[in-house]
Amino acid sequence: MTPTERRRTGTGTGTGAGAGAGAGAPGSAAPPEQARDGTESPGSPDTPRRRTAPYRGRWIAPHRGRWTSPHRSRRTAPHQGRSTTPRRSRWTDPRRGRRTAALGAACALALLTHPLLPDTPGNLASLAGTFLPWSALAVPPLLLYALLRRSAPAVIGALLPALAWLTLFGDTLTDRSAPGGELTVVSHNVGEDNPDPARTARALAATGAQVIAVQELAPAARDAFRAALPARYRHHTVQGGVGLWSTYAMSGAEAVDIMPWPRALRATLTTPKGPVTVYVAHLASVRVTVGAGFATARRDEAAGLLADAVRRDPSARTLLVGDFNGTTDDRALAPLVRLHGMTSAQEAAGAGFGFSWPAAFPLTRIDHLLARGLRPVSAWTLPATASDHLPVGASFAF
C-alpha cells in the first residue's frame, strides 16, 4: 500500500499496536487533501467532509471584480488612476469639422466678392453672375455633412454662405409688387421656329397690355402675328427681327444700329400722360465653348452701342425692353442695365427672381423690362408659349 493510500484509510506508517494507537488518537488524523479542482478529496468514511471555497478563476471571482483579482493585484479599478476631467463634447470639439468650416467660409467670401473676380480666362465672372442665384444649392450639402459630423464649427461654417446669399438676394424673395399702374408692357422672344405665332400673339394680347414688344420674329410669321392681334394694336413697327405694337399713337420709329443687321428699334408713343420713348432690342447670343469659354464679345459690343444710344436720348420717359442674353448681375451688361436713372422692373417691383429662360425649366432671367422716368409698380412672368422663352410683363406709373 502506498503512503497516499495509507493516509486515505487512516492507517499509520508505523506497525503494531503503537502505530494503531497513534492513528486512533484524537487529533492525530491527517487532514483530507484537496483535489486540484478545489473540491475535497475523499477521506475516510468517518471523517467529516469540509466544504472548501468555490474555485476562483483568474479573472472572475464571485465577490471580486475583474480588476481586483488577486492574480492581477497591480491593476486598478476602472475609476481609479484615470483623469477626472469631463470629456469634451463632439459638438464643441474645435478639431472636428475644420475643413467643412473653411470651405463654407470660402464660399461665403466668393459670393460677397464676386464683383472682384477676374473676367478672364473665358469670361468666367460673367458666367458666374448669370447663374449666381443658384449658388444657394451649395448650402444644403454642406449643412447636412456638418450635422452628420456633429460639429458646431462645421455647422457655423456651412451657414456662412447662406448668410452671404441672403445678403445679396434676401429682398428678391419678397413680393415687392403693388396694385395699380397706368402703363402695362409685355415683352417676349417669340422664337424664330415658333410653330404657332398666331396663338402666341393672342396670348400676349390677352394680358391687356398697351404695349407689346417682340424679338426673334421670323419674316414668315409677321403676317400671322399681325393678323392675330386685336384691332386696338393698330400702331406698330417691325425692324428686322424685332417689333413693337401699341394701342397708343406711334412716331419716329427707326432701327438702332447695334449689329450689322437690324436687332434693335426706337419709337415714341403718345400716351395720355405724355410721350414715352421705347427701345426694343435683341442682343447677340452667347455660347459656352471649351476653347473660348463664355463667348460674349458680340453681345457686349452690341450692349455698349445700345447703351450709348439710350444715354444720348433726351427723352424724359424711356423704356428699354427685350432679350439681352444676360442677367442684370452680369458685369459685362452693367453699362446698359445700370445706366443712370434706369431701373429694372423685376428687381424693383417683382416677386422672386422672375426667371424666363429656358421656358421648360427656367434657370435665369435674360429678358428684361427697364425704365427711366417711370416707376415700376409690378412685374411678372407669363405662362409659356411655343417659344423657348417665357413672356415677361410689368406695369408702370407716371
KOLLUMMAR-732619 format. One record per residue (C-alpha): residue number from 0; x, y, z; residue in three letters. Coordinates in pm, whole numbers. Example, Ala and Ser with C-alpha at 12.3 -4.5 7.8 and 13.67 -1.06 7.14 Angstrom:
REM KOLLUMMAR-732619
+-----+--------+--------+--------+------+
! seq !      X !      Y !      Z ! type !
+-----+--------+--------+--------+------+
!   0 !   1230 !   -450 !    780 !  ALA !
!   1 !   1367 !   -106 !    714 !  SER !
+-----+--------+--------+--------+------+
***
This chain:
REM KOLLUMMAR-732619
+-----+--------+--------+--------+------+
! seq !      X !      Y !      Z ! type !
+-----+--------+--------+--------+------+
!   0 !      0 !      0 !      0 !  MET !
!   1 !    135 !    335 !    -96 !  THR !
!   2 !    173 !    622 !    152 !  PRO !
!   3 !   -114 !    805 !     -6 !  THR !
!   4 !   -347 !    507 !     26 !  GLU !
!   5 !   -247 !    463 !    386 !  ARG !
!   6 !   -328 !    829 !    459 !  ARG !
!   7 !   -671 !    798 !    296 !  ARG !
!   8 !   -757 !    487 !    503 !  THR !
!   9 !   -618 !    637 !    824 !  GLY !
!  10 !   -351 !    374 !    851 !  THR !
!  11 !    -31 !    499 !   1010 !  GLY !
!  12 !    309 !    434 !    878 !  THR !
!  13 !    413 !    251 !   1192 !  GLY !
!  14 !    346 !   -116 !   1275 !  THR !
!  15 !    196 !   -292 !   1570 !  GLY !
!  16 !     -8 !   -153 !   1848 !  ALA !
!  17 !    185 !    169 !   1879 !  GLY !
!  18 !    108 !    256 !   1526 !  ALA !
!  19 !   -261 !    170 !   1567 !  GLY !
!  20 !   -286 !    368 !   1888 !  ALA !
!  21 !   -118 !    667 !   1732 !  GLY !
!  22 !   -358 !    658 !   1440 !  ALA !
!  23 !   -664 !    644 !   1660 !  GLY !
!  24 !   -561 !    922 !   1895 !  ALA !
!  25 !   -773 !   1231 !   1896 !  PRO !
!  26 !   -644 !   1494 !   1656 !  GLY !
!  27 !   -400 !   1252 !   1507 !  SER !
!  28 !   -595 !   1200 !   1183 !  ALA !
!  29 !   -437 !   1361 !    881 !  ALA !
!  30 !   -647 !   1634 !    715 !  PRO !
!  31 !   -805 !   1539 !    392 !  PRO !
!  32 !   -625 !   1658 !     80 !  GLU !
!  33 !   -799 !   1888 !   -163 !  GLN !
!  34 !   -802 !   1794 !   -526 !  ALA !
!  35 !   -655 !   2021 !   -788 !  ARG !
!  36 !  -1001 !   2128 !   -893 !  ASP !
!  37 !  -1073 !   2278 !   -546 !  GLY !
!  38 !  -1304 !   2000 !   -418 !  THR !
!  39 !  -1243 !   1794 !   -110 !  GLU !
!  40 !  -1058 !   1471 !   -151 !  SER !
!  41 !  -1249 !   1174 !    -22 !  PRO !
!  42 !  -1122 !   1082 !    322 !  GLY !
!  43 !  -1223 !    804 !    548 !  SER !
!  44 !  -1592 !    744 !    585 !  PRO !
!  45 !  -1578 !    870 !    944 !  ASP !
!  46 !  -1403 !   1192 !    859 !  THR !
!  47 !  -1650 !   1485 !    820 !  PRO !
!  48 !  -1643 !   1648 !    479 !  ARG !
!  49 !  -1526 !   2006 !    495 !  ARG !
!  50 !  -1653 !   2238 !    216 !  ARG !
!  51 !  -1397 !   2449 !     52 !  THR !
!  52 !  -1441 !   2784 !   -121 !  ALA !
!  53 !  -1554 !   2756 !   -480 !  PRO !
!  54 !  -1291 !   2790 !   -747 !  TYR !
!  55 !  -1184 !   3142 !   -802 !  ARG !
!  56 !  -1090 !   3198 !  -1161 !  GLY !
!  57 !   -800 !   3403 !  -1271 !  ARG !
!  58 !  -1018 !   3695 !  -1374 !  TRP !
!  59 !  -1361 !   3645 !  -1218 !  ILE !
!  60 !  -1438 !   3585 !   -853 !  ALA !
!  61 !  -1789 !   3589 !   -705 !  PRO !
!  62 !  -1710 !   3880 !   -478 !  HIS !
!  63 !  -1431 !   4046 !   -669 !  ARG !
!  64 !  -1434 !   4239 !   -992 !  GLY !
!  65 !  -1223 !   4155 !  -1288 !  ARG !
!  66 !   -968 !   4415 !  -1200 !  TRP !
!  67 !   -939 !   4312 !   -832 !  THR !
!  68 !   -846 !   3952 !   -890 !  SER !
!  69 !   -555 !   3856 !   -666 !  PRO !
!  70 !   -373 !   3741 !   -978 !  HIS !
!  71 !   -384 !   4098 !  -1110 !  ARG !
!  72 !   -343 !   4288 !   -788 !  SER !
!  73 !   -135 !   4556 !   -956 !  ARG !
!  74 !   -424 !   4664 !  -1180 !  ARG !
!  75 !   -666 !   4921 !  -1053 !  THR !
!  76 !  -1038 !   4961 !  -1093 !  ALA !
!  77 !  -1168 !   5149 !  -1393 !  PRO !
!  78 !  -1248 !   5453 !  -1184 !  HIS !
!  79 !   -903 !   5458 !  -1030 !  GLN !
!  80 !   -596 !   5608 !  -1187 !  GLY !
!  81 !   -787 !   5799 !  -1459 !  ARG !
!  82 !   -835 !   6170 !  -1511 !  SER !
!  83 !  -1149 !   6314 !  -1359 !  THR !
!  84 !  -1167 !   6592 !  -1625 !  THR !
!  85 !  -1502 !   6571 !  -1809 !  PRO !
!  86 !  -1481 !   6457 !  -2170 !  ARG !
!  87 !  -1522 !   6728 !  -2436 !  ARG !
!  88 !  -1840 !   6705 !  -2638 !  SER !
!  89 !  -1804 !   6613 !  -3006 !  ARG !
!  90 !  -2017 !   6914 !  -3100 !  TRP !
!  91 !  -1781 !   7163 !  -2934 !  THR !
!  92 !  -1454 !   6998 !  -3027 !  ASP !
!  93 !  -1271 !   7261 !  -3236 !  PRO !
!  94 !  -1069 !   6991 !  -3409 !  ARG !
!  95 !  -1376 !   6845 !  -3575 !  ARG !
!  96 !  -1521 !   6996 !  -3893 !  GLY !
!  97 !  -1241 !   7242 !  -3956 !  ARG !
!  98 !  -1229 !   7163 !  -4328 !  ARG !
!  99 !  -1604 !   7200 !  -4366 !  THR !
! 100 !  -1597 !   7531 !  -4183 !  ALA !
! 101 !  -1313 !   7653 !  -4403 !  ALA !
! 102 !  -1499 !   7550 !  -4719 !  LEU !
! 103 !  -1813 !   7732 !  -4605 !  GLY !
! 104 !  -1616 !   8046 !  -4527 !  ALA !
! 105 !  -1452 !   8031 !  -4872 !  ALA !
! 106 !  -1793 !   8001 !  -5042 !  CYS !
! 107 !  -1930 !   8296 !  -4847 !  ALA !
! 108 !  -1626 !   8505 !  -4937 !  LEU !
! 109 !  -1660 !   8416 !  -5305 !  ALA !
! 110 !  -2026 !   8524 !  -5303 !  LEU !
! 111 !  -1960 !   8858 !  -5138 !  LEU !
! 112 !  -1659 !   8938 !  -5355 !  THR !
! 113 !  -1787 !   8805 !  -5690 !  HIS !
! 114 !  -1775 !   9154 !  -5847 !  PRO !
! 115 !  -1399 !   9144 !  -5791 !  LEU !
! 116 !  -1346 !   8809 !  -5963 !  LEU !
! 117 !  -1133 !   8839 !  -6278 !  PRO !
! 118 !  -1327 !   8806 !  -6600 !  ASP !
! 119 !  -1053 !   8606 !  -6766 !  THR !
! 120 !   -996 !   8346 !  -6880 !  PRO !
! 121 !  -1316 !   8275 !  -7071 !  GLY !
! 122 !  -1535 !   8547 !  -6912 !  ASN !
! 123 !  -1591 !   8323 !  -6612 !  LEU !
! 124 !  -1706 !   8615 !  -6399 !  ALA !
! 125 !  -1988 !   8688 !  -6643 !  SER !
! 126 !  -2086 !   8323 !  -6644 !  LEU !
! 127 !  -2084 !   8314 !  -6264 !  ALA !
! 128 !  -2301 !   8624 !  -6250 !  GLY !
! 129 !  -2553 !   8466 !  -6485 !  THR !
! 130 !  -2623 !   8176 !  -6252 !  PHE !
! 131 !  -2528 !   8340 !  -5923 !  LEU !
! 132 !  -2869 !   8287 !  -5756 !  PRO !
! 133 !  -2822 !   7911 !  -5786 !  TRP !
! 134 !  -2518 !   7925 !  -5558 !  SER !
! 135 !  -2764 !   7864 !  -5272 !  ALA !
! 136 !  -2764 !   7497 !  -5372 !  LEU !
! 137 !  -2422 !   7461 !  -5209 !  ALA !
! 138 !  -2564 !   7525 !  -4863 !  VAL !
! 139 !  -2779 !   7211 !  -4801 !  PRO !
! 140 !  -2499 !   6957 !  -4872 !  PRO !
! 141 !  -2255 !   7149 !  -4653 !  LEU !
! 142 !  -2508 !   7177 !  -4371 !  LEU !
! 143 !  -2606 !   6810 !  -4393 !  LEU !
! 144 !  -2243 !   6699 !  -4380 !  TYR !
! 145 !  -2180 !   6927 !  -4083 !  ALA !
! 146 !  -2475 !   6778 !  -3895 !  LEU !
! 147 !  -2356 !   6426 !  -3968 !  LEU !
! 148 !  -2014 !   6520 !  -3835 !  ARG !
! 149 !  -2180 !   6656 !  -3517 !  ARG !
! 150 !  -1956 !   6957 !  -3529 !  SER !
! 151 !  -2070 !   7300 !  -3422 !  ALA !
! 152 !  -1781 !   7477 !  -3605 !  PRO !
! 153 !  -1878 !   7294 !  -3924 !  ALA !
! 154 !  -2244 !   7395 !  -3887 !  VAL !
! 155 !  -2144 !   7758 !  -3838 !  ILE !
! 156 !  -1918 !   7740 !  -4143 !  GLY !
! 157 !  -2197 !   7587 !  -4351 !  ALA !
! 158 !  -2432 !   7869 !  -4255 !  LEU !
! 159 !  -2190 !   8141 !  -4364 !  LEU !
! 160 !  -2267 !   8106 !  -4739 !  PRO !
! 161 !  -2638 !   8109 !  -4654 !  ALA !
! 162 !  -2595 !   8443 !  -4477 !  LEU !
! 163 !  -2392 !   8578 !  -4769 !  ALA !
! 164 !  -2659 !   8465 !  -5016 !  TRP !
! 165 !  -2934 !   8629 !  -4812 !  LEU !
! 166 !  -2731 !   8948 !  -4805 !  THR !
! 167 !  -2726 !   8952 !  -5186 !  LEU !
! 168 !  -3071 !   8816 !  -5267 !  PHE !
! 169 !  -3279 !   8836 !  -4950 !  GLY !
! 170 !  -3500 !   9115 !  -5085 !  ASP !
! 171 !  -3562 !   8917 !  -5404 !  THR !
! 172 !  -3752 !   8651 !  -5210 !  LEU !
! 173 !  -4017 !   8902 !  -5106 !  THR !
! 174 !  -4311 !   9022 !  -5312 !  ASP !
! 175 !  -4242 !   9384 !  -5400 !  ARG !
! 176 !  -4537 !   9434 !  -5633 !  SER !
! 177 !  -4826 !   9670 !  -5568 !  ALA !
! 178 !  -5168 !   9712 !  -5724 !  PRO !
! 179 !  -5233 !   9972 !  -5988 !  GLY !
! 180 !  -5022 !  10101 !  -6273 !  GLY !
! 181 !  -5108 !  10318 !  -6572 !  GLU !
! 182 !  -4898 !  10161 !  -6845 !  LEU !
! 183 !  -4865 !   9785 !  -6898 !  THR !
! 184 !  -4585 !   9647 !  -7115 !  VAL !
! 185 !  -4525 !   9288 !  -7230 !  VAL !
! 186 !  -4204 !   9167 !  -7395 !  SER !
! 187 !  -4144 !   8825 !  -7548 !  HIS !
! 188 !  -3885 !   8644 !  -7754 !  ASN !
! 189 !  -4140 !   8457 !  -7965 !  VAL !
! 190 !  -3882 !   8220 !  -8113 !  GLY !
! 191 !  -3777 !   8207 !  -8475 !  GLU !
! 192 !  -3903 !   7848 !  -8503 !  ASP !
! 193 !  -4235 !   7917 !  -8332 !  ASN !
! 194 !  -4485 !   7676 !  -8494 !  PRO !
! 195 !  -4789 !   7884 !  -8396 !  ASP !
! 196 !  -4710 !   8258 !  -8392 !  PRO !
! 197 !  -5082 !   8348 !  -8410 !  ALA !
! 198 !  -5156 !   8167 !  -8084 !  ARG !
! 199 !  -4858 !   8340 !  -7923 !  THR !
! 200 !  -4989 !   8678 !  -8039 !  ALA !
! 201 !  -5333 !   8611 !  -7890 !  ARG !
! 202 !  -5176 !   8505 !  -7557 !  ALA !
! 203 !  -4983 !   8833 !  -7537 !  LEU !
! 204 !  -5290 !   9040 !  -7627 !  ALA !
! 205 !  -5494 !   8862 !  -7359 !  ALA !
! 206 !  -5283 !   9034 !  -7092 !  THR !
! 207 !  -5447 !   9367 !  -7180 !  GLY !
! 208 !  -5110 !   9536 !  -7220 !  ALA !
! 209 !  -5098 !   9867 !  -7406 !  GLN !
! 210 !  -4752 !   9788 !  -7542 !  VAL !
! 211 !  -4629 !   9456 !  -7688 !  ILE !
! 212 !  -4263 !   9415 !  -7782 !  ALA !
! 213 !  -4134 !   9102 !  -7956 !  VAL !
! 214 !  -3796 !   8967 !  -8057 !  GLN !
! 215 !  -3685 !   8695 !  -8297 !  GLU !
! 216 !  -3991 !   8743 !  -8514 !  LEU !
! 217 !  -3933 !   8543 !  -8832 !  ALA !
! 218 !  -4031 !   8713 !  -9163 !  PRO !
! 219 !  -4272 !   8430 !  -9240 !  ALA !
! 220 !  -4450 !   8482 !  -8906 !  ALA !
! 221 !  -4506 !   8857 !  -8932 !  ARG !
! 222 !  -4835 !   8844 !  -9120 !  ASP !
! 223 !  -4978 !   8572 !  -8893 !  ALA !
! 224 !  -4870 !   8760 !  -8583 !  PHE !
! 225 !  -5014 !   9090 !  -8707 !  ARG !
! 226 !  -5344 !   8932 !  -8813 !  ALA !
! 227 !  -5393 !   8757 !  -8477 !  ALA !
! 228 !  -5366 !   9078 !  -8273 !  LEU !
! 229 !  -5686 !   9272 !  -8198 !  PRO !
! 230 !  -5756 !   9589 !  -8390 !  ALA !
! 231 !  -5661 !   9809 !  -8094 !  ARG !
! 232 !  -5295 !   9732 !  -8168 !  TYR !
! 233 !  -5310 !   9920 !  -8497 !  ARG !
! 234 !  -4990 !  10114 !  -8430 !  HIS !
! 235 !  -4685 !   9902 !  -8497 !  HIS !
! 236 !  -4338 !   9883 !  -8645 !  THR !
! 237 !  -4106 !   9594 !  -8731 !  VAL !
! 238 !  -3731 !   9634 !  -8782 !  GLN !
! 239 !  -3560 !   9312 !  -8877 !  GLY !
! 240 !  -3647 !   9054 !  -8615 !  GLY !
! 241 !  -3779 !   9298 !  -8352 !  VAL !
! 242 !  -4126 !   9451 !  -8347 !  GLY !
! 243 !  -4344 !   9685 !  -8142 !  LEU !
! 244 !  -4725 !   9701 !  -8123 !  TRP !
! 245 !  -4914 !   9964 !  -7926 !  SER !
! 246 !  -5262 !  10095 !  -7858 !  THR !
! 247 !  -5114 !  10446 !  -7849 !  TYR !
! 248 !  -5008 !  10652 !  -8148 !  ALA !
! 249 !  -4652 !  10584 !  -8257 !  MET !
! 250 !  -4399 !  10815 !  -8422 !  SER !
! 251 !  -4030 !  10831 !  -8508 !  GLY !
! 252 !  -3992 !  10455 !  -8550 !  ALA !
! 253 !  -3643 !  10365 !  -8667 !  GLU !
! 254 !  -3377 !  10097 !  -8638 !  ALA !
! 255 !  -3089 !  10136 !  -8394 !  VAL !
! 256 !  -2755 !  10021 !  -8528 !  ASP !
! 257 !  -2606 !   9784 !  -8276 !  ILE !
! 258 !  -2517 !   9498 !  -8511 !  MET !
! 259 !  -2464 !   9455 !  -8889 !  PRO !
! 260 !  -2833 !   9356 !  -8926 !  TRP !
! 261 !  -3135 !   9512 !  -8750 !  PRO !
! 262 !  -3163 !   9388 !  -8392 !  ARG !
! 263 !  -3299 !   9698 !  -8215 !  ALA !
! 264 !  -3552 !   9975 !  -8275 !  LEU !
! 265 !  -3665 !  10301 !  -8123 !  ARG !
! 266 !  -4011 !  10459 !  -8130 !  ALA !
! 267 !  -4205 !  10723 !  -7937 !  THR !
! 268 !  -4554 !  10655 !  -7803 !  LEU !
! 269 !  -4803 !  10932 !  -7733 !  THR !
! 270 !  -4978 !  10839 !  -7410 !  THR !
! 271 !  -5242 !  11038 !  -7218 !  PRO !
! 272 !  -4967 !  11129 !  -6968 !  LYS !
! 273 !  -4716 !  11239 !  -7228 !  GLY !
! 274 !  -4463 !  11086 !  -7468 !  PRO !
! 275 !  -4274 !  10767 !  -7381 !  VAL !
! 276 !  -3973 !  10651 !  -7581 !  THR !
! 277 !  -3945 !  10274 !  -7624 !  VAL !
! 278 !  -3632 !  10079 !  -7718 !  TYR !
! 279 !  -3672 !   9714 !  -7817 !  VAL !
! 280 !  -3354 !   9512 !  -7850 !  ALA !
! 281 !  -3232 !   9158 !  -7905 !  HIS !
! 282 !  -2864 !   9138 !  -7820 !  LEU !
! 283 !  -2636 !   8880 !  -7977 !  ALA !
! 284 !  -2649 !   8528 !  -7842 !  SER !
! 285 !  -2373 !   8388 !  -7621 !  VAL !
! 286 !  -2208 !   8049 !  -7638 !  ARG !
! 287 !  -2013 !   7836 !  -7394 !  VAL !
! 288 !  -1728 !   7652 !  -7565 !  THR !
! 289 !  -1424 !   7462 !  -7444 !  VAL !
! 290 !  -1175 !   7687 !  -7619 !  GLY !
! 291 !  -1332 !   8032 !  -7575 !  ALA !
! 292 !  -1525 !   7973 !  -7253 !  GLY !
! 293 !  -1824 !   8207 !  -7215 !  PHE !
! 294 !  -1814 !   8383 !  -7554 !  ALA !
! 295 !  -1985 !   8722 !  -7513 !  THR !
! 296 !  -1781 !   8956 !  -7733 !  ALA !
! 297 !  -2052 !   9033 !  -7989 !  ARG !
! 298 !  -2318 !   9071 !  -7721 !  ARG !
! 299 !  -2104 !   9302 !  -7513 !  ASP !
! 300 !  -2023 !   9519 !  -7814 !  GLU !
! 301 !  -2392 !   9547 !  -7905 !  ALA !
! 302 !  -2479 !   9631 !  -7544 !  ALA !
! 303 !  -2226 !   9912 !  -7545 !  GLY !
! 304 !  -2368 !  10064 !  -7865 !  LEU !
! 305 !  -2723 !  10040 !  -7731 !  LEU !
! 306 !  -2618 !  10199 !  -7402 !  ALA !
! 307 !  -2464 !  10491 !  -7593 !  ASP !
! 308 !  -2787 !  10544 !  -7789 !  ALA !
! 309 !  -3003 !  10541 !  -7476 !  VAL !
! 310 !  -2763 !  10766 !  -7289 !  ARG !
! 311 !  -2778 !  11029 !  -7563 !  ARG !
! 312 !  -3157 !  11017 !  -7585 !  ASP !
! 313 !  -3308 !  11333 !  -7428 !  PRO !
! 314 !  -3646 !  11171 !  -7357 !  SER !
! 315 !  -3770 !  11217 !  -7001 !  ALA !
! 316 !  -3951 !  10880 !  -7002 !  ARG !
! 317 !  -3775 !  10581 !  -7155 !  THR !
! 318 !  -3848 !  10209 !  -7169 !  LEU !
! 319 !  -3573 !   9963 !  -7261 !  LEU !
! 320 !  -3709 !   9612 !  -7317 !  VAL !
! 321 !  -3605 !   9291 !  -7487 !  GLY !
! 322 !  -3389 !   8981 !  -7480 !  ASP !
! 323 !  -3043 !   9084 !  -7356 !  PHE !
! 324 !  -2900 !   8731 !  -7338 !  ASN !
! 325 !  -2762 !   8814 !  -6997 !  GLY !
! 326 !  -2873 !   8896 !  -6644 !  THR !
! 327 !  -2854 !   9218 !  -6451 !  THR !
! 328 !  -2578 !   9054 !  -6241 !  ASP !
! 329 !  -2360 !   9010 !  -6550 !  ASP !
! 330 !  -2090 !   9274 !  -6514 !  ARG !
! 331 !  -2047 !   9297 !  -6892 !  ALA !
! 332 !  -2403 !   9433 !  -6920 !  LEU !
! 333 !  -2356 !   9688 !  -6642 !  ALA !
! 334 !  -2306 !   9979 !  -6890 !  PRO !
! 335 !  -2657 !   9906 !  -7022 !  LEU !
! 336 !  -2866 !   9782 !  -6730 !  VAL !
! 337 !  -2707 !  10018 !  -6478 !  ARG !
! 338 !  -2749 !  10335 !  -6680 !  LEU !
! 339 !  -2806 !  10642 !  -6467 !  HIS !
! 340 !  -3172 !  10651 !  -6370 !  GLY !
! 341 !  -3255 !  10313 !  -6529 !  MET !
! 342 !  -3448 !  10069 !  -6307 !  THR !
! 343 !  -3523 !   9701 !  -6355 !  SER !
! 344 !  -3896 !   9640 !  -6314 !  ALA !
! 345 !  -3837 !   9288 !  -6181 !  GLN !
! 346 !  -3586 !   9399 !  -5921 !  GLU !
! 347 !  -3797 !   9693 !  -5807 !  ALA !
! 348 !  -4149 !   9550 !  -5819 !  ALA !
! 349 !  -4133 !   9178 !  -5892 !  GLY !
! 350 !  -4187 !   8867 !  -5685 !  ALA !
! 351 !  -3892 !   8631 !  -5680 !  GLY !
! 352 !  -3628 !   8612 !  -5949 !  PHE !
! 353 !  -3862 !   8603 !  -6247 !  GLY !
! 354 !  -3655 !   8351 !  -6441 !  PHE !
! 355 !  -3753 !   8349 !  -6809 !  SER !
! 356 !  -3523 !   8101 !  -6984 !  TRP !
! 357 !  -3544 !   7821 !  -7077 !  PRO !
! 358 !  -3921 !   7801 !  -7071 !  ALA !
! 359 !  -3928 !   7429 !  -6989 !  ALA !
! 360 !  -3726 !   7482 !  -6668 !  PHE !
! 361 !  -3629 !   7848 !  -6617 !  PRO !
! 362 !  -3280 !   7889 !  -6476 !  LEU !
! 363 !  -3206 !   8256 !  -6533 !  THR !
! 364 !  -3365 !   8585 !  -6636 !  ARG !
! 365 !  -3231 !   8720 !  -6965 !  ILE !
! 366 !  -3549 !   8903 !  -7073 !  ASP !
! 367 !  -3580 !   9246 !  -6918 !  HIS !
! 368 !  -3803 !   9550 !  -6875 !  LEU !
! 369 !  -3609 !   9861 !  -6772 !  LEU !
! 370 !  -3747 !  10208 !  -6718 !  ALA !
! 371 !  -3625 !  10563 !  -6668 !  ARG !
! 372 !  -3868 !  10836 !  -6566 !  GLY !
! 373 !  -4138 !  10575 !  -6494 !  LEU !
! 374 !  -4198 !  10399 !  -6162 !  ARG !
! 375 !  -4233 !  10020 !  -6175 !  PRO !
! 376 !  -4543 !   9905 !  -5988 !  VAL !
! 377 !  -4543 !   9530 !  -6052 !  SER !
! 378 !  -4359 !   9275 !  -6265 !  ALA !
! 379 !  -4427 !   8911 !  -6354 !  TRP !
! 380 !  -4368 !   8627 !  -6597 !  THR !
! 381 !  -4645 !   8487 !  -6814 !  LEU !
! 382 !  -4729 !   8124 !  -6895 !  PRO !
! 383 !  -4518 !   7951 !  -7157 !  ALA !
! 384 !  -4596 !   7974 !  -7526 !  THR !
! 385 !  -4444 !   7778 !  -7814 !  ALA !
! 386 !  -4118 !   7971 !  -7761 !  SER !
! 387 !  -3821 !   7866 !  -7551 !  ASP !
! 388 !  -3855 !   8193 !  -7354 !  HIS !
! 389 !  -4124 !   8295 !  -7110 !  LEU !
! 390 !  -4301 !   8626 !  -7175 !  PRO !
! 391 !  -4235 !   8897 !  -6915 !  VAL !
! 392 !  -4463 !   9185 !  -6820 !  GLY !
! 393 !  -4467 !   9492 !  -6598 !  ALA !
! 394 !  -4688 !   9785 !  -6509 !  SER !
! 395 !  -4558 !  10137 !  -6459 !  PHE !
! 396 !  -4684 !  10458 !  -6305 !  ALA !
! 397 !  -4607 !  10806 !  -6442 !  PHE !
+-----+--------+--------+--------+------+
***
